């Protein structure tokens, strides 16, 4: 199939899938999704380029963005660890493993743990307690069993030298402590099976490629009497090395522009964009921005890659400016062998 024909086919198929998804879950609901911890970026590299990572991610790092990138990696085993110091003393720890199956594709495993820190609970007063607590509530101490996690399995395969496809199945859980209701104590725990799917296509036009991904596809979650959606997100992105247009040998340099168009079910559309400069495939400088975001805007970061004892070591850091809250730092360590 010719590159233009394949491109047209993929675009048509994914826009049809996006339309079907919108019809199924009712994307007119705004700010009513749950388990939104799944929308926080984990990769320091991705955050460094403004979360414009759908067409850029490769290997284990792609699992949390566009799983189709899991097919691409220079080593048989690719292992990544992530640490994110998020707002309000919330901390994310995550990891991803990618194993090359040769002509059978690639297999990935991932985990995520969210520490919400110390959360103090309160309760309403009855008539006899109103004089003792003029604030209108009373403290009931620290919440126990509060946090979130996910475990995922990924499989991807190259359909051709240009077309990659993959999917994730993840078990996602969130615990929000205990509520003391009229009917007694209630544990606010929820666990769901969610799915991600993605494709990546190299057009054959220089280094230009694009990717598309649907993340957090699941049935609704019911808490008490309310049905809540998970944060379903459809992303389409493209990436291109601007050095392709210098007209000569690029040498040890590359300057990749990546742009993502994001359609979530709990907010209006967003556009993310970023640049990554890479020198000798050893040192990377990154900058990016996120559009139409309540608290996030610009970000920057760097990466180092060095061979050690026949293995590849990757270190990444990013700094994201966050309005109102403290800014966010992300760290990542990768090993390829």
Buried (B, 14 or more C-beta within 10 A) or exposed (E): EEBEEBBEEBBEEBEEBBEEBBEEBEBEEEEEBBBBBBBBBBBBBBBBBBBBBBBBBBBBBBBBBBBBBBBBBEBEBBBBBBBBBBBEEBEBBBBBBBBBEEEEBBBBBBBBBBBBEEBEBEEEBEEEEEEEBEEEEEEEEEBEEBBBBBBBBBBBBBEEEBBBBBBBEBEBBBBBBBBEEEEEEEEBEBEBEBBBBBBBBBBBEEBBBBBBBBBBBBEBBEEEEEEBBBBBBBBBBBBBBBBBEEEEEEEEEBBBBBBBBBBBBBBEEBBBBBBBBBEEEEBBBBBBBBBEBEEBBEBBBBBEBEEEEEEBBBBBBBBBBBEEEEEBBBBBBBBBE
